[in-house]
Structure formats: structure tokens, C-alpha cells
Amino acid sequence: MAASMAGHEISKQSVSKQSLTNVLIFVILLSIVYIPANSKGPLDLMQHALPLTLVYCGIIALSELLFWLVTKQNKHFKILHVVQGAGLFVSSVLLFHAVAVLYGAPFTEATAETFHFALLLSTTSVLPACVFLGPHLNTWIRVFAHTNPDLGKESVVFITSIASVVGAWLGAFPIPLDWDRPWQVWPISCVLGTLIGYCTGLIVSAGHLYYKYTVLNKYKLT
């Protein structure tokens, strides 16, 4: 890992842009999810779970794509890569839907709820990888299987993706408990877990960037 980071140059401007973007997405999601909680208004997740899940997906997807456009040096892209990325994303939605059913989500009931949850989880964990890693299998293997992302966008993708999946998994634990809370209705707790995991990943990856950048600068000076 150290060798990978040492061989990968990253500027202070890049670190600042990535970290600022992470914090901005975090603040927007926090404002939409937690400030109006239990307000019974249009932004109350307990009352409007499906449309709000689509809103979360839209905000995250738009933020990722805008950041990619702003920071991409070469503005050209291959149509084939777009098609392959879209195929990976759609496949991940179907896969997460199937996994959710296998782990106890209703099979014939609440299919829309399960699909929306799968869509959100794919948006937080797979879409960023499709955008910033591309459809290159070797890159995905290096980042996720070998846990060896370069410092920068790859490390942010790795941290936020893992945090989202872990958050979704932890969010399922309260569902069978006899607490009779409105957020225990499927899939609200998993949606919240996914968002909490993703937001945690944003903040952790921003801190990770600054820490590693500082360490690399000190290493160069010595």
C-alpha cells in the first residue's frame, strides 16, 4: 500500500476538492434525512420512503457525475465504457435485490421497497466505482480484492463503498426486534443504515486523504 501511494502523485488542490465534495454531499444528505425526521412533511422518510429513496439516489448520482466532469482532465469518454458501466450498475441492482430476498426480505410482497433499497445500495457502492474506476476488471480487482487503491478518488470509492455495504448490513439487525418503531418497517432501517454508512465513508475518506497527503509530504521532505 505504501509503495502504491508513494508512486501516485496527488496535489493539495485535488485533496481539497475531493474532501470539500465529500463534506458537501454529507451536509446535503444530513439535511434531507435527519433534520425533517418525524416531521410528517414531504421529506419524512417514515411517511415517504420510496420517493425519498429516489431523491437520495439522484443526489448521490448527480454529485458523483458532476465531480467526475469537473475533475476529469480528458473530457472525452467512450460510449462502450458508458454502456459497460450502465450494465454493471443495473446488474448490481438486481444482485442486491436478490441478496436482500435471500437474507429475508419479502419475496412476493414489498418488491418495490426491496428494489428501491437495492437501487440506493448500488448508487452508494457500485456507481462511484463505475464512474471513477471505469469498467476495467483489473482496476476493480486491485481496489476491492487486493484492497490497494491509489490515494485519491480510488481510496474514496473504496472506503465509501465498503462503508455503505456494512451500513446496510447493520441496518437489517433492528428489523426483527419487537420494538414497534416506525423505522423498523422494511426497508427503512436498511436505507438509513446505507446512508449512515455512506456518509461515514465520506467523512472518513476525507480525513484519510488529508492524513495520507500529509504523511507523503513529510516523507518527501525526508
N, C-alpha and C positions, 0 to 999 in steps of 0.2 A: 504494500500500500504506500509506504513511504517513497519507494522508487517511482511509483506511478505519479505521485503528487509532485515529486521533485522534477520529473520530466515534463510536467504540464504547467505552462506559464499562465497565470491569471492576473489581471490588472486590478488595482484598487477600485477603479470605476466599475468593472464587471461585478466585483463583490458587492459594491454599494447598490448597484441596480438590482441585482438578484435579491439582496436582503430587503431592500425597500419594497420590491414587488411582493415578497413573501409577507411582510408586515401589513401591506395594504390589503391583500386578499384576506388575511386573518381578521383585520378590523371589519371589513365588509361583511364577511360571513358571521362574525360575532354579533354585529349589529342586527343582522337579519334574523339570526337563530335565537339569540338569548335575550335581547332587550325586549322584544314583544312577546316573550313566552307567557302563556296562560292569559293573554290579553283578550282572547276571543275575537281578535281582529283578523284581517286578511293575511297577516304574517304569523299567525299562531300555528305552529306545526301540529299541535294536537288536533286542531279542527280542520286543517287543510294540508294533510300530509303529502298527497300526490302532487298537486300543483307546485307546492313549495319545494319538493324534491327536484322537480324540473327546473325551478328557479336556481337552486343551488348548482345543479349540473351546468346550467347556462353560464352562471357567473364564473365558475371554475374553468370551464372550457374556453370562454371568451378571454379570460385573463391569461391562460396558458398560450393561446394562439397569438394574442397581442404582444406578449413578451417575446415570443419566438420571432415575430415580424420585426419588432424593434431592435432586437439584438443580433439578428441574422445578418452576417456580412454579405453573403451572396443571396440576393433576393429571389433568385431563380430556384425552382423546385421541379422535380419530375412527377408527372401525372401518375406514373406507375407506383411511385412511393406513396402518393396520396391514397391510391386505391388499396395498396397493401396495408397501409396504416388503418384505413377505414375497415378493412376486413379483419384485422387484428382486434380492433375495438369492438366490432359487432360480435365477433367470436367470444371475446371476454365477457360481454354482457350475458350471452347465452350460457357460458360456462358458470359464471357466478350465480345465475338463476338456478341452474341445475344443482350446484353445490348447496345453495340455500335450501332447496327442496329435500335434498339428501340428508341435510342436517336438521330437518324437522319443520321447515316452512310448509304451509298448506299446499297440497298438490293441485287440487281442483278448485279450491276457494282462494280468494285474495291473490289471484295471479297478477293482477295489475300492481298491487302493493309489492309483491316479490320482484316483479320486473323493474319497477322504479328504484327499488333498493339496489338491484344488480346494476342498473344504469349509473347510479351515483357512485357505487364502489368502483366501477370501471372508469368513470370520469376522474376519480381521485387517484387511482393506482395504475391504470393502463394508458389512459390518454396522454398524460405527461411523457410517458416513455415513448409512445408513438410519435409525439411531436418533437422531442429533443434527442431521442436516440435513433429514430428512424426505424425502418423495417429490417435492419441488419441483425441477423441472428447472432453473429459473433459478438456484437456490442452488447446485446441483451444478456448473453451468457456471461460475459466479463463483468457486467454491472451487477446482475442479480445472482447468478450461480456462483461466481467466484468472489462476489462482494468486493469488487475492485474498481469502483467508479473514479473517474478523474475528478479533481477538485473543481467545483463549479456547478453547471447545470446537471451533470450526471449524478453528483452527490446529492443534490436537492431532489432529483427524481427518485433516487434510491431510498432516501430517508422518508419522504412523504408517501411513497407507495407502500413501503413496509408498515409505516405508522397507520395508514388508512385501513389496511387489511387487519392488523392487530386490533384497531379500534372497533371495526365491525364485528370481529370475533368476540371481543369483550362485551360489546353491546347486546349480544344474544343471551348473556347469562341471567339478567333480571327477568326475562320474559316468563319462564315457568314459575317464578316465585309468587306466592299468594299475598301480594301487597295491594292489589286492586288500584294501581296507579294508572292514569290515562296514557302515560308514555310507555307502558308495558304492552300496549296493543301492537301487534305486528304491522309494519316493521320499524316503528318509531324509534325504539331504543337502539336498533342497529343503524338506522340513519344517523341518529345523534352520535353513536359510537364512531361511525365512519368520519363524520365531520370533526369530532373532537380529535380523532387520530390524525386526520389530515392537517388540522390547524396546529396541533402539537408538532407534527413533522415540519411545517413551515417555519415555526419559531426555532426548533432545534437545528434545522438545516441552516438557517440564517446565522445562528450563533456558531455553528460548526465552520461555516465559511470564514467568518472573521477570525476565529481561533486558528484555523489551519493557515490562513493567509499570513497572520502574524508570526506563526512558527516558521513558515517558509522564508519570510523576510529576515528573521533572526538567523536562520540557517545560512542564507546567502551572505549576510554580513560577516559571519564567522568563517 
